[in-house]
Amino acid sequence: MELKFKTEGTCAKEILIKVNGGIIESVEFISGCKGNVQGIAQLVIGRPVEEVIDRLKGIECRNGTSCPDQLAKALSDVSA
């Protein structure tokens, strides 16, 4: 399954995600702080969707959200 998620309240504008069998295969943030979003993406590849949601949901940077929090929201759409 491929997902394109428009973010809100972050420097990243969009997240492209591939999930197969409940496991994250790839994540690409469009814009954002390059090193941080690349690091987040690499850390979640190969992990179960539910685990990533549990770990990243609610992390704040500014505007009451963050790139990790927006990734958790995007993945919540996949798991719903």
N, C-alpha and C positions, 0 to 999 in steps of 0.2 A: 504494500500500500504506500502510495506517495501522497504527501500532504504539503500544501503551501499555506502557511499561516501568516496573516498580517498582524504584526505586533502593535501594541499600544504603549506609549509612555517610555520607550527606550530609544537609544541611538540606532539600534538595528531596526530595519524597516520590515523585514520579512524573514521567515525561517522555512527552509525546505528540508523535509524529513522523509526518510524511507524506513518503513517498519515491515518486518517479515516474521510472521509467527509470534508476535508479541516482543520481538527483539529489535532494537534499533540498529539499522544497517548504516545509515549516514545522516548527518546533520550539517546544514550549511546556513549560516546567518548572512543575510544581505545587509551590508553596512555594519555599524557597531565598532567597538574597540577590537581591532583585528586580532591581537594576541589573545585577548580574553575569550572572544567567541570561538576562535580556533581551539583553544584549550578546552573549553566546555564541550565542544563537538567531539574532540578526541576522547575525552573522559567518559562520554555516554555511549559511544559505539560499542555494540556487543552486549549491552545491558538490557534487562527487561524494562519495558515501558513503565510498569507500575513502580518499580524500584526508583527509577529516575524521577517520576512524579513525586514520590514520597520525599526524596532528598532535596529537590529543588523548589518545590512549591512554597511560596511565601517569602523567598529571599528578596530583600528590597535593596535598591540602589538609589533611585530617585523616583518621584511620581508614584510612590507606593508599589513599585514593581521593579523588575530587573530583567536582563536577558535570560538568566536561568529560570526565573519565575514565568516568563513568557513561554519558554520551552516547555515547562510543566503544563501550562494552560493548553498549548498546542497538542501535547501528548494526551491530555485529558480528552480531547476531541476524538482521538484515535481509539482510546480504551472504552469510550462511552457506548 
